[in-house]
Every structure is written in structure tokens, then in C-alpha cells.
């Protein structure tokens, strides 16, 4: 069955803005009718804002978008553009004086490719939200994945190009779980079906042979990697009805898909975050949803590298 990616979940819209000159960009995931949210933070070098909205103890029961961006901490500015767009559209939490859109955000570090002075701006975030649609999600080096790379334990000259991918898994009964991943890991991307490295640290700048990042760390042969400059960001969405604690659990279970496909994973050099969104009314077991979320996340990560061509002097798998 042909799928659209994250927008297979009714109530979700996705929009990208990409700077192909500076090699950076942002991706807006809109849930304008409101979504119950959760988050799982596994990396130690995160860049984010408004994550506490997703804490089960926080009184907010709905959010209205998630912004993913490049540009390191500078890219968090793009979330302000999403809020500005949503306010203009009359979307947000109703306070006594105004509607306030609630938009958690997270970033990747992509300043080592393209132009370091190129960062997603508030205007780019606003444009990404304005361009968001429920149609098929564009994949590859677009949006927040424009400047994404993987396999950096021997430096950027041994890295490979990555990007953004998305995938959907349907449960019996028609419940849908989808994932969107921006893959900017320090480690390698592994096909869990074969155990083979698809993209990662190469033995030399001119080679397509892989050094195996996990073995580099075990042997002590890794260079000083790009510290705190790597991240995999995932948004999982479902049309099942979930509480905030259940959404948090869904994000945790989806993180298994990250561990299956990236090695090493959740390092002190990575800022890995998984968001979970519930926008529907269907009934489903959280464990079944978690299995589907992990599978969709794994597939989305594989697509992120398979659909990335060479860019910025960094080789990719796609022609």
C-alpha cells in the first residue's frame, strides 16, 4: 500500500523549508486541532525548547505543532515563526486575552556542512508552517534534514550524507502509527534485517568501505568526534486515543527503533529526542502501538539515508 508518511495520520500536516545553498532548513509538524504529546530524551547533547509541555505532570493537555530545525541553537528561532503562523490562523491555547500556540522544538547541529552562517530563521519557520499539508511528505535532504550527516567518529571528511525519512505501520483494525526521522547521528546506520552498515564512518575520505563506528570506540581509534554536534530527532504520530503518560510511553517504545538502526546510539555526542503525538479517537493497546512505532521509526531512519544524495562534498547513497 502506498503511504504518505507521517501525514497518513489524519490531523497531521508537514511542511519543509530548505536552504540548499547553506545546507540547513526546518520542518514544521502541525496538529492544529491539538494533540496529546509525549517525549523521550535519550541523548546527552540536546538542543530544545518547550519540552516540559510534554511532561505528564504539566497541566497543558494539548500542543499544536512540533518544530524540527537545523542551525544548532540558532535554529530554535524557527519555532517562533510557527507560533506566529498558528496565532494568525486562530490556533492555540485560549487564555483570557489571546490564543497562545504551544510548539515544542528541537534542533540538529549542521554548521559543519554548507555555510556555518546559514541558520533557520523565524521567517523560515513561519513559511514551513504555511506550506504544511496533509499530502505525501517529501523525504531526503530536505527541511530539518537538509544538512544532516552520519558517521563522524573520524571527522566530517569520513562522514556520509543523510536526511529526513518517514514511514507508516498499520495495525489490524486500522489504527495507524507513523514516524518521521531526521538522522544526524555520530554513529552508523544499520539495516536491522541484515546487520549491514548502510551509511556511516568510512575508512578514508576516498573510500566507501566502512570503519564500523562501534569498533572504533571499542579499540580507542576514534578521533575526537564532533562533540555535542550530532542528533537523531523523531516524531511519532498515531490516530489512537492516548493520555499524556501513554504518549510518553509510546515515545519510549519508539526509541527502540532508533537503537535498532543506529550504532553507537544515545552517546554523549548525540542529542537524540523522540516526540509522540496522539490525534485520534481509536482504541489500541499501548504495547502494540509501541511495536508499530519502533518499526516505523526504524524504517524512517533507513529511508533518511537511502534517499540522501551526495551534497556539500559529503557522499550519499542516492543517485
C-alpha positions as CSV (number, residue, x, y, z in Angstrom):
1,X,0.0,0.0,0.0
2,X,1.3,3.4,-1.0
3,X,1.7,5.7,2.1
4,X,2.3,9.4,2.6
5,X,4.4,9.1,5.7
6,X,3.6,11.0,8.9
7,X,0.6,12.5,7.2
8,X,-1.1,9.1,7.0
9,X,-2.3,10.1,10.4
10,X,-5.4,12.2,10.0
11,X,-4.9,15.6,11.7
12,X,-1.2,15.9,11.0
13,X,0.3,18.2,8.4
14,X,4.0,18.6,7.5
15,X,5.9,21.4,5.8
16,X,9.5,22.0,5.0
17,X,11.7,24.9,4.1
18,X,15.2,24.1,2.8
19,X,18.3,26.3,2.2
20,X,20.2,24.2,-0.4
21,X,22.9,26.8,-0.6
22,X,23.7,27.0,3.2
23,X,22.6,23.3,3.7
24,X,20.2,23.8,6.5
25,X,16.4,24.0,7.0
26,X,13.4,23.3,9.2
27,X,10.3,21.1,9.3
28,X,7.0,22.0,10.9
29,X,4.7,19.2,12.1
30,X,1.3,20.7,12.6
31,X,-1.6,19.3,14.7
32,X,-3.9,22.3,14.6
33,X,-6.8,20.7,16.3
34,X,-4.5,19.8,19.2
35,X,-2.5,16.7,20.0
36,X,-1.8,14.9,23.2
37,X,2.0,14.7,23.4
38,X,4.9,12.8,25.0
39,X,8.7,12.9,24.7
40,X,11.6,10.6,25.3
41,X,15.1,12.2,25.6
42,X,17.9,9.6,25.3
43,X,20.8,11.8,24.0
44,X,23.1,13.8,26.3
45,X,23.6,16.8,24.0
46,X,20.1,18.0,23.2
47,X,19.0,21.4,21.9
48,X,15.4,22.0,22.5
49,X,12.6,24.3,23.9
50,X,9.2,23.8,25.5
51,X,9.7,20.1,26.1
52,X,8.2,20.5,29.6
53,X,4.8,20.9,27.9
54,X,5.0,17.2,27.2
55,X,5.7,16.2,30.8
56,X,2.7,14.2,32.1
57,X,2.8,16.4,35.2
58,X,2.4,19.6,33.2
59,X,-1.1,21.0,33.2
60,X,-1.2,21.5,29.4
61,X,-3.2,18.8,27.8
62,X,-2.6,19.6,24.1
63,X,0.1,21.0,21.8
64,X,-0.3,22.5,18.3
65,X,2.9,21.7,16.5
66,X,6.4,20.4,16.7
67,X,9.3,22.2,15.1
68,X,12.5,20.4,14.0
69,X,15.3,22.5,12.6
70,X,19.0,22.7,11.7
71,X,21.2,25.5,12.7
72,X,22.1,24.3,16.2
73,X,20.7,26.5,19.0
74,X,20.2,29.3,16.5
75,X,17.6,27.2,14.7
76,X,15.2,27.3,17.7
77,X,14.2,30.7,16.4
78,X,12.2,28.9,13.7
79,X,9.6,27.8,16.4
80,X,8.7,31.4,16.9
81,X,7.7,31.6,13.2
82,X,5.4,28.5,13.7
83,X,3.7,30.2,16.7
84,X,3.3,33.4,14.6
85,X,1.6,31.5,11.8
86,X,-0.7,29.5,14.1
87,X,-1.7,32.6,16.0
88,X,-2.7,34.2,12.7
89,X,-4.8,31.1,11.9
90,X,-6.6,31.3,15.3
91,X,-4.8,28.1,16.6
92,X,-3.6,27.9,20.2
93,X,-4.3,27.6,23.9
94,X,-7.1,30.0,24.8
95,X,-6.0,32.4,27.6
96,X,-8.0,35.3,28.9
97,X,-6.5,37.7,26.4
98,X,-5.3,35.7,23.4
99,X,-4.7,32.2,21.9
100,X,-1.1,31.0,22.5
101,X,0.2,28.3,20.2
102,X,2.2,25.6,22.1
103,X,5.1,24.4,20.0
104,X,7.9,22.2,21.4
105,X,11.1,22.3,19.3
106,X,14.4,20.5,18.8
107,X,17.4,21.1,16.6
108,X,20.3,19.3,15.0
109,X,23.8,20.6,14.5
110,X,24.5,21.1,10.8
111,X,27.0,24.0,10.9
112,X,29.9,21.8,9.7
113,X,28.4,21.4,6.3
114,X,27.4,24.1,3.8
115,X,27.6,27.5,5.4
116,X,28.0,27.9,9.1
117,X,26.4,31.3,8.9
118,X,23.2,29.8,7.4
119,X,20.6,29.1,10.1
120,X,16.8,28.6,10.1
121,X,15.1,31.9,11.0
122,X,11.7,32.8,12.3
123,X,10.6,33.6,8.8
124,X,11.6,30.1,7.6
125,X,9.7,28.5,10.4
126,X,6.6,30.6,9.5
127,X,7.0,29.6,5.9
128,X,7.4,25.9,6.8
129,X,4.1,26.1,8.7
130,X,2.3,27.9,5.9
131,X,3.5,25.2,3.5
132,X,2.4,22.4,5.7
133,X,0.0,20.0,4.1
134,X,-1.6,16.5,4.6
135,X,-0.1,15.3,1.3
136,X,2.8,13.0,0.9
137,X,5.8,14.0,2.9
138,X,8.9,15.0,0.9
139,X,11.9,13.0,2.1
140,X,15.7,13.0,1.7
141,X,17.9,16.1,2.4
142,X,15.0,18.5,2.9
143,X,13.7,20.6,5.8
144,X,15.5,19.8,9.1
145,X,17.4,17.1,7.3
146,X,18.9,19.3,4.6
147,X,22.3,19.4,6.3
148,X,22.1,16.0,8.2
149,X,25.1,13.7,8.1
150,X,26.1,10.4,9.8
151,X,29.3,8.5,10.7
152,X,31.5,11.3,12.1
153,X,33.8,9.4,14.5
154,X,36.8,10.1,12.2
155,X,35.7,13.6,11.3
156,X,33.5,15.1,8.6
157,X,35.9,14.0,5.8
158,X,34.9,10.4,6.6
159,X,31.1,11.1,7.1
160,X,28.2,10.3,4.8
161,X,25.1,12.4,3.8
162,X,21.8,11.7,5.5
163,X,18.5,13.5,5.6
164,X,14.8,13.0,6.6
165,X,12.7,9.9,6.2
166,X,9.2,8.8,7.1
167,X,7.3,5.6,7.3
168,X,3.9,4.2,8.4
169,X,2.8,0.9,10.0
170,X,-0.9,-0.1,10.3
171,X,-2.3,-2.3,13.0
172,X,-5.1,-4.8,12.5
173,X,-8.3,-2.8,13.0
174,X,-7.0,0.1,11.0
175,X,-5.1,2.1,13.7
176,X,-2.1,3.9,12.1
177,X,1.3,4.7,13.6
178,X,3.7,6.8,11.6
179,X,7.2,8.2,12.2
180,X,9.3,11.0,10.7
181,X,13.1,10.9,11.5
182,X,15.9,13.5,11.0
183,X,19.1,11.5,11.1
184,X,22.3,13.3,12.1
185,X,24.0,10.7,14.2
186,X,27.6,10.4,15.1
187,X,27.4,6.7,14.6
188,X,26.5,4.3,11.7
189,X,23.1,3.5,10.3
190,X,22.5,-0.3,10.3
191,X,19.9,-2.3,8.4
192,X,18.4,-4.4,11.2
193,X,17.3,-7.1,8.8
194,X,20.9,-7.9,7.7
195,X,23.1,-6.2,10.3
196,X,24.9,-4.5,7.4
197,X,26.1,-0.9,7.7
198,X,24.2,1.3,5.1
199,X,25.9,4.6,5.8
200,X,28.4,5.7,8.4
201,X,32.1,6.3,9.1
202,X,34.3,5.5,6.1
203,X,37.9,4.2,6.5
204,X,39.1,7.1,4.4
205,X,37.9,10.2,2.6
206,X,38.1,8.5,-0.8
207,X,36.6,5.1,0.3
208,X,33.1,3.6,0.6
209,X,34.4,0.9,3.0
210,X,33.1,1.4,6.5
211,X,35.3,1.6,9.5
212,X,32.5,0.4,11.9
213,X,32.0,3.2,14.5
214,X,31.3,0.9,17.4
215,X,34.6,-1.0,16.8
216,X,36.4,2.4,16.5
217,X,35.2,3.3,20.0
218,X,36.0,-0.2,21.4
219,X,39.5,0.0,20.0
220,X,40.2,3.6,21.0
221,X,40.9,4.5,17.4
222,X,38.2,7.2,17.1
223,X,39.3,10.7,16.7
224,X,37.9,13.4,19.0
225,X,34.4,13.4,17.4
226,X,32.3,16.5,16.8
227,X,31.4,16.9,20.4
228,X,27.7,17.6,21.1
229,X,27.1,18.1,17.4
230,X,25.0,15.1,16.5
231,X,21.4,14.2,16.9
232,X,18.6,12.0,15.7
233,X,15.1,13.6,16.0
234,X,11.9,11.5,15.6
235,X,8.2,12.5,15.6
236,X,5.8,9.5,16.0
237,X,2.1,10.1,15.5
238,X,-1.0,7.9,15.8
239,X,-4.7,8.1,15.4
240,X,-5.2,6.1,18.6
241,X,-6.5,7.9,21.7
242,X,-3.8,8.2,24.3
243,X,-3.3,10.0,27.6
244,X,-0.1,12.1,28.3
245,X,1.5,9.2,30.3
246,X,0.7,6.8,27.4
247,X,2.2,9.2,24.9
248,X,5.3,9.3,26.9
249,X,5.4,5.5,26.9
250,X,4.8,5.5,23.1
251,X,7.9,7.8,22.7
252,X,9.9,5.5,24.9
253,X,8.9,2.4,22.9
254,X,9.6,4.1,19.6
255,X,13.1,4.7,20.8
256,X,13.8,1.0,20.3
257,X,13.6,1.7,16.6
258,X,16.5,4.2,16.9
259,X,18.6,1.7,18.8
260,X,18.0,-1.0,16.1
261,X,19.2,1.2,13.3
262,X,22.0,3.4,14.7
263,X,25.2,2.2,16.3
264,X,26.6,3.5,18.6
265,X,23.4,5.2,19.8
266,X,22.4,7.7,22.6
267,X,26.0,8.7,23.1
268,X,27.3,11.8,25.0
269,X,27.9,13.2,21.5
270,X,24.2,12.9,20.4
271,X,21.1,14.8,21.4
272,X,18.5,12.2,20.5
273,X,14.8,13.0,21.1
274,X,11.6,11.2,20.2
275,X,8.3,13.0,20.2
276,X,4.9,11.2,20.3
277,X,1.6,12.7,19.2
278,X,-1.9,11.3,19.6
279,X,-4.5,13.0,17.5
280,X,-7.3,10.4,17.1
281,X,-10.1,8.5,18.9
282,X,-9.3,4.9,18.0
283,X,-8.7,2.3,20.7
284,X,-5.4,0.3,20.7
285,X,-3.1,-1.5,23.2
286,X,-0.1,0.7,24.0
287,X,2.3,-2.2,23.6
288,X,1.0,-3.0,20.1
289,X,1.3,0.7,19.3
290,X,4.9,0.7,20.7
291,X,5.9,-2.2,18.5
292,X,4.5,-0.4,15.5
293,X,6.2,2.9,16.5
294,X,9.6,1.2,16.8
295,X,9.1,-0.4,13.4
296,X,8.0,2.8,11.7
297,X,10.9,4.7,13.3
298,X,13.4,2.1,12.1
299,X,12.1,2.3,8.6
300,X,12.1,6.1,8.6
301,X,15.7,6.2,9.6
302,X,16.7,3.8,6.9
303,X,14.8,5.9,4.3
304,X,16.6,9.0,5.6
305,X,20.0,7.7,4.5
306,X,18.8,5.7,1.4
307,X,17.2,8.8,-0.1
308,X,20.1,11.2,0.5
309,X,22.4,12.0,-2.4
310,X,25.9,13.5,-2.2
311,X,25.8,17.1,-1.1
312,X,28.3,19.6,0.3
313,X,31.2,17.4,-0.6
314,X,29.7,14.5,1.6
315,X,28.8,11.3,-0.3
316,X,25.3,9.9,-0.1
317,X,23.6,6.7,-1.2
318,X,21.1,8.1,-3.6
319,X,22.0,8.9,-7.2
